[in-house]
Amino acid sequence: QVQLVESGGGLVQAGGSLALSCAASGSIFSFNAMGWHRQAPGKQRELVARISIGGSTNYVDSVKGRFTISRDYAKNTLYLQMNSMKPEDTAVYYCTAVDKQGIRRYWGQGTQVTVSS
């Protein structure tokens, strides 16, 4: 069974930085892509950042230039470095992974990120 476990969430002041990690139970070579979603109260869940098996990355416009997604194959870990954080970044962040066929998506439990103004 695939398991994704996030860590690193917490409280940060506006303008500050926070780094999230996602540890996968198996090799991340098993996934066609991995990414981070977030959901704030009253808002739709959105894809924040994505990285493909080939290493290409995508970001939602609101975080472009501030967030960086990366991975470490040796550690089977996905990362999200968040800089210049804004109160609107406050949300539960979820680590996600898609299988090679692009059919199944796996989700972590989520980690709360709160940015104070």
Secondary structure in CASP SS format (residue, H / E / C, confidence):
PFRMAT SS
TARGET T0000
AUTHOR 0000-0000-0000
METHOD secondary structure of the structure
MODEL  1
Q C 1.00
V C 1.00
Q C 1.00
L E 1.00
V E 1.00
E E 1.00
S E 1.00
G C 1.00
G C 1.00
G E 1.00
L E 1.00
V E 1.00
Q E 1.00
A C 1.00
G C 1.00
G C 1.00
S C 1.00
L E 1.00
A E 1.00
L E 1.00
S E 1.00
C E 1.00
A E 1.00
A E 1.00
S C 1.00
G C 1.00
S C 1.00
I H 1.00
F H 1.00
S H 1.00
F E 1.00
N E 1.00
A E 1.00
M E 1.00
G E 1.00
W E 1.00
H E 1.00
R E 1.00
Q E 1.00
A C 1.00
P C 1.00
G C 1.00
K C 1.00
Q C 1.00
R C 1.00
E E 1.00
L E 1.00
V E 1.00
A E 1.00
R E 1.00
I E 1.00
S E 1.00
I C 1.00
G C 1.00
G C 1.00
S C 1.00
T E 1.00
N E 1.00
Y E 1.00
V C 1.00
D C 1.00
S C 1.00
V C 1.00
K C 1.00
G C 1.00
R C 1.00
F E 1.00
T E 1.00
I E 1.00
S E 1.00
R E 1.00
D E 1.00
Y C 1.00
A C 1.00
K C 1.00
N C 1.00
T E 1.00
L E 1.00
Y E 1.00
L E 1.00
Q E 1.00
M E 1.00
N C 1.00
S C 1.00
M C 1.00
K C 1.00
P H 1.00
E H 1.00
D H 1.00
T C 1.00
A E 1.00
V E 1.00
Y E 1.00
Y E 1.00
C E 1.00
T E 1.00
A E 1.00
V E 1.00
D E 1.00
K C 1.00
Q C 1.00
G C 1.00
I C 1.00
R C 1.00
R E 1.00
Y E 1.00
W E 1.00
G C 1.00
Q C 1.00
G C 1.00
T E 1.00
Q E 1.00
V E 1.00
T E 1.00
V E 1.00
S E 1.00
S C 1.00
END
